[in-house]
Amino acid sequence: MSTPAVQRISECFLKPLHPIEDRNQIYHLTPCDITLLSMNYIQKGLLFKKPSIANNQQDFIQNLLGKMKHSLSLALNHFYPLAGRFVTNKTQDPPSYVVSIDCKNSCGASFIYSTLDMTICDILSPIDSPPIVHSLFDHDKDVVNHDGHTMPLLAIQVTELVDGVFVGCSMNHSVGDGTSFWNFFNTWSEIFQFQTQEHHHEHVIDVPISRQPVLYRWFPKGCSPPINLPFKHHDEFIRRFEPPKLRERIFHFTAESIAKLKTKANMESSTIKISSFQSLAAHVWRCITRARRALYTESTTCLLVANSRSRMEPPLPQEYFGNCIKSVRTGATAGELDQHGLGWAAWKFHMAVTNLNDEAIKQAAKDWLQSPTVYQTGERYDQYTLLFTSSPRFNMYGNEFGMGKAVAVLSGSAFKFDGKVASYQGYEGRGTIDLEVCLLPETMRMLESDNEFMSTVSSFKSNNFY
């Protein structure tokens, strides 16, 4: 029996409700933004159960879509770069390539309504995330951030299921990082809830928000925008990555299971400094390395994409809109990971995170300015790399669009490769964590047969709650 396909019903483009003549029309990219031009969009979305009061399905969805569009236009008042498009200014002699965001001359953000003849159970019951989830987002895995010249920097796809609604958000990663993504999502939800309480959303033209985005741009000392890249054409730095066939599975960890890992890691390292997430990451690193059956002499790398805002002096506000992230790196041979145990690996992870400070962040920016590069997925991560992205600290389940709490957080096809691990807040909260793990099928099979790993995983699934 064939799997139903997502049917696209309509698409429109939305701009900020208020004009931007009095604001910056050109939004310059920082070094951290530019490094991501050849990477994929951020794709995260929330799955909701249709409320029981949605007796008239057509009225319900049309009312929902109307409110979502209006609240999105209001949210874009505050996050107006997301309604823009990339523009490039080039010179030949000397060669330079300047990418900026034109916040005025664009169609706006994309808003798509689609349908799918499947249930929430169809999406959440399988052990692996079903491939159909990728179709719940606009922009596929072949789209890179540089494509924001012709494609929307923000695309919202609302898909109506038989008994649910999925809200998928694709945001250009060269415009903002995970912190920026969820600050936007949270604000959009906040505005939606405010207008719903007012009961007259078509008349609401301004809504107070709790976390105003900070749109000024941070550039390293001695660097003034715009940044000239030493290229003549984007073919010199844009390469599209084609991932191998992968399995994608979400593993759930309870607060109790994580606490045990933390206690063990700290006891083995004779310290109390190792955090819960550092302990969990070290545990996953060791188990996946074992599942990959790497030779004892093989070098392995574990990376964590860390938010740098609070690590800078003076710190940037958490509301800073843009990219302010740095990969924290630690490494060891497969033999060292196996012989030394959890505490040893967790301590290496802890020290790598601790050493990400103001000096390291600014030195990295200075080095990049001396030799600008654009990251390439296929060159940056090898077969023995593990990369942790996203964060369980992000407010994911606090977003409601008149349908109550979401039942699951899901991601699209973008930026998936062997060894990619995305960290999500668990459905229950209270210290629970979900890890979305992407591995080669054989590696995933070995991981699932690893007793040390599976004994720490809970059988809980969020579809128990719909």
N, C-alpha and C positions, 0 to 999 in steps of 0.2 A: 504494500500500500504506500503510495507516494505521500511525502510530507506536504501539507498545505504551504502555499507561498504567501509572502506579505504582499498585499495589494495596496499600492499607493493611490489614495483617493484625491488628495488636493495638496497644493503647495502655494505658499505666499511668502512675501518678504516683509519684514517688519523693521522699522526704524525707531529711534528714540521718539517718544511722544512730543518732546520739546525740541526745537531746532538747536543746532550747536554753533551758531554763528559767533557766540561770545566765548567759545571754548577752543582749545587747541585742535586745529583741523588736521595737522600732521603729527602723528604719534611716532616718535623715534624708537627703534629697537636697541636694546642694550646688548653687550657681549653675550650674556646668558641667554637672551632671546635668540640671537643669531645662530648660536651653536646648534639649535634645534631645527633649523630650516629643512633639513633632509629627514627628519623624524616624522612620525605619524601624529595625527590629532589625538587629544585626550577623548576617550569615549567611555562614559559611565552613565548608567540609567537606573531608574527605580521602577519596580513592578508593584502595582497596587491592585487590590481587590475592588471590584465595583461595589459601591455601597448598596445595601439592601433596598434603599428607597428609590433606586434607579429603575422604577417600574417601566416607564416609557423610555426605552433605550435610546431612541433617536433624539428625544428632547434632552436627555441626560448628556449625551456626548456633544451635542451642539452647544449646550449651555457651558459645558466644561471647556470646549475649544475656544469659545468666545472670551471667557474669563482668562484663560491661559494666554491668549494673544494680547489682550489688553494689559495684563500684569507684566508680560514680557516687554512690551513697549515702555512701560514705566520703569522696569529694571534697567533697560538700555539707556535711560536718562542718566543713570549713574555709571554704567559700564559701557559708555558709548563707543570705545574702540572696537568692541565686538561686532558692531554694525558696519564696520569699515571694510576695506580691502587693502591688500598690499599693493604698493607701487614701487617701481625701481627706477632710479636714475643712474645712467651709465656714462662713463667717459672712456675713451680708447687709449689716450696717451697723457699721463700714465693710466693704465687700466684701473678702473675703480667701479664698484658695484654697491650701491646704497639702497637698502630695503627699508621702507617706512610704511606706516599705516595711514592711508587717506581716510579720515573719519567722516568726510562729507560726501564725496562723489562715489557712492556705491548704492547697490540695491537694498542693502540692509542684511539682517540675519534671516535665515531660512526657517520657516515653520511648516512642517509636513504632517498631514493626517493620513494614517494608513490603517488597514485592518488585517487581522490574521485569525483564521478559523481554527484556533487552538485554545486550550484552557491553561490556567495557571499551573495545574498539575502536569500538563504536557511539558511545560517549560522547566519545572523544578524537580520532577520525580526522577528523571534519568540521573545516573551516577555522574556522568560527564555533562558539562554544559552543552546543550544541543546546538548544532551549527546554525539553526534558524535564528538564534539570538543575535548573530552578527547582522542579520537583515533588519533588526529593530533600530539600527542607527543609519543615518546618512553618512556618506563617505566610506568607501571600503579601504582595505589594507594597502591598496596601491596609492592612495592619496597621501601626499606629504605636506608639511606645513607651508612650503614654498608655493604650493598650489593655491594658497590664499590670495594670489593675484587675480584669479578668475573664479574661485569658489568661495562661498560664505565662510567667514572666520568663526561663525557660530551657526550650527544647524540643530534645531530641535525636531525630533520625530516622535509624535504621539501615536501609538499603535493601540487600537481597540481589539482586545481579545474577547472570547466568548464571555468570560466572567471577570475580566480584569482590564487594566490599562497600563501600558508601559510608556514611560517618559524617558526617551533616550537623548542624551546631549553630546554632541560632538563639538569640541572647542579647539581651535588652533593652538598648539602647544607653544608656538613662538610668540603668542600673545600673553599667555599666562600659564602658571604651573598648577599643581593640584590644589594648593591653598587658594589661589585665585579662582579656580574652577568651582570649588565648593562655597567660597564666599559669594560668588555670583548665584549659584543654585539656591543657597540659603536665602539670599535677598529676594530672588524671584518668588520663592515659596512664601516668604514673609509678606510681600506685597499682595500676592494672590489671596492669602488668608485675610488681610486687612480689607480688601475690596469686597470679599464675600461677606464679611461682618457688616459692611456698610449697606449691603443689599441693593446697591445701585452702581455697579461697576462701570457702566458706560459714562457716568458723570465724574468719576474719580480721576483727577488730572495730576495729583501730587500725593505721595504717600511718604510719611516719615519712616526711615529705615534705621535699624539698630547699629549697623556697621557700615559706615560710609567708606567706599573704596578710595585708596590713596593713589592718584594717577600720575604723580610726578615720577620721573624716571631716575633711577640710580645709576650713575656712571662712575667708573674708577677715577681716582685722582689723576688729573692730567689728561683725561679723555673727555672731549666735548662732542656732542652729537652734531651731525650724523656720523656713523662709523663707515669708512670706506673699506670695502673688501677688495683684495687684490685679484679680482676675477674679471674676465671679459664677458662670460656667459654662464648661465646657471648650470649648464651641463658639466662644468668643471667641478661643481660641488654637490650636485643633486644626484643621488643614486637610490633607486627603489629596491627595497629588500623583499625577497620572496621567501617566506618561512617554509620549513619542511612541514610535512603532515604532523600535527600535534594533537595531543589530548589535553583538554582543559577541564580541570576539576576543582571544585571548592571544598576545602577541608575546614571543619569547624573546631575551634579549640575553646574549651570552657575556661573560666577564670581559675578554677581549681587546678586544672591541668597545667596551665601556664604558671601558676604559683609554685607548683611542684618543680617545674623546670628551673624557675628562678632560684628556688632554695638550693637545688642541687648544684647549679652553676656557681652560686656564691660560696657554698660550702667547699666545693672542689678548688676554688680559687682563693680561699681564705680571705674573703672580702664581703662587703654588703653593698658594693657600688654597682653591680651589674643589674640592669633593668629587666623588666618582664619581657619587653620586646627583643632586647639583645639576647636574652636566654632562648626565646623561641626561634629567632633567626639563626642562632648558632646550631640549635637542634636540627632545624630543617636543612641547613648547609651540610651538616655531617651525614644526615640520612640520604639526601639526594646524591651526594658524592658517592656514597656507598651503592646506591641504586644504579648509578652510572657505571659501576664496576671499573672505576679508574685505577690504573696501576699505582702502586704505592709511591712511585717516584714522580707521578704526574702532578703538576702545579694546578691548584684550583684557586678561584677568586670569588669572593662574595662582596657584593656592593649593595649599598643602601642609598637611595636618593633622599637626601636630608634637606629640610627647610633651613635656610641660612639666615633668615630675618633676625631672629633673636640672638644669633651668634656674632653679629657685627657690632662694631663700636663707632658711633652710637648705633643702637639696634634700629632696624627698620620696623615699622608697625606691621602687625599680622595682616592688616588690611591693604598693604602694598600690593597693587595690581600689576602683575608681570611675572617674570621668572626670577626667583631668588633661591636657587637650589644648587646643591653640589653633591656629587657622588662620593660617598665614603667608601674606601676600599680596604679590604684586608685579604690576606692570602695565606695559603699553607699547602703542603703536599697532601695527597690523599692519605698517605701513611701517617703523617703527623696528626691529621684529624682523627684517624681511627685509634691511634695509640694513646693520645693525650686526653681524650674525653671531652665532655660538654663544657666543663669549667674553663679549660684551656682555650677552646674556640670562642667561648663567650667573652672571655677577657680580652682576646685580640679584637673582637668586635667592639667592645666597650672602649678600648684605647683609641681605635680608629675614629669613633664618634667623638670622643673627648678632644682629640687633636684637630677637629674641625672648628677652628676659632677665627677671629677677625683677621689675624695675620695670614693664615692659610688661605682664606677666601680672597683677600685682596692680592696676595701674591699670585694666585691662580689667574685672577683677572689681568694682572700686569703681564704675566707670561703669555696669556692669550693675545693681548694687544701686540706683542712682539711678533707673533706668528699666528694670525687668525686661522682657525679651522672650523669646519662644520662637521658635527658628529655623524657617523654612518653606522647604522645598526649592525650590518653584516660584518663590519670590521672591528667594532667595539666590543662585541661579546662572542667568546669562543665556546666550544662544546663543554668546557668545564667551568663556565661562569654561572653564577646565580645572582640575579638582580632583584632587589626588593623595591617596589614602587608603591605609591599611594600611602595612606596612613590610617590606622584605626582611630586616630584622634579627630579625623574629619567628621563633621556633623552630617551624616548621611540620612539616618532615619528620622531626623527632625523635620524633614521636608514633607509637607502635606499639601495636597491640592484638592481639598474637599472630599478626600477618599480615605482619610485616616492614615495610619502608619503604613509605610510600604512593607511588603512581605519579603523583598529581596533586593540586593544591589547586584547588577550584572554589567558586564563590559562588552564592547564590540570587538571587531577583528583587528583593530589598530594596535601596533606595537606589541605583537605577540611573537615570541621566539622560544626556543628550548632553553629553559632556565629562568623564565620571567615569572615572578611571584608578586601579585598585587595584594596589599593588606587592606582589609575592610573592617569596619566596626561590626561586631556581631549583632544579630537581630535583637537579642535580649539586652544588649548593653552590659553594664556592670563588669567590664573587664574582659568580655569575650571577644575573640578575634576570628575572622574568616580569612583564609588565605586562598586566593585563586592561583593555582599552580599550572603552568604550561610546560609540558615535557614531551619528549619523544615517546611514542606508545610503549616501547619496550622498557624504557626507564620508568614510566608511570606504573607499569605492571610490577616491576621490581619493588618500587616504593610501596605499593599496596600490599605486597607480601612481606614487608619489613615489620616485624613485630614491635621493635622499639619505637618506630614511627607511629604505627596504627594504634598502639596502646595509649597514645597521647591525644588521639583524634576522637571527637565525639560523634555519635551517630545522629545527633540533632540535625534537622533540616528545617529551614524557615517555612516550608510549605505545611508543616504541622500547625501553623498558626493562621491559615486562611480559611 
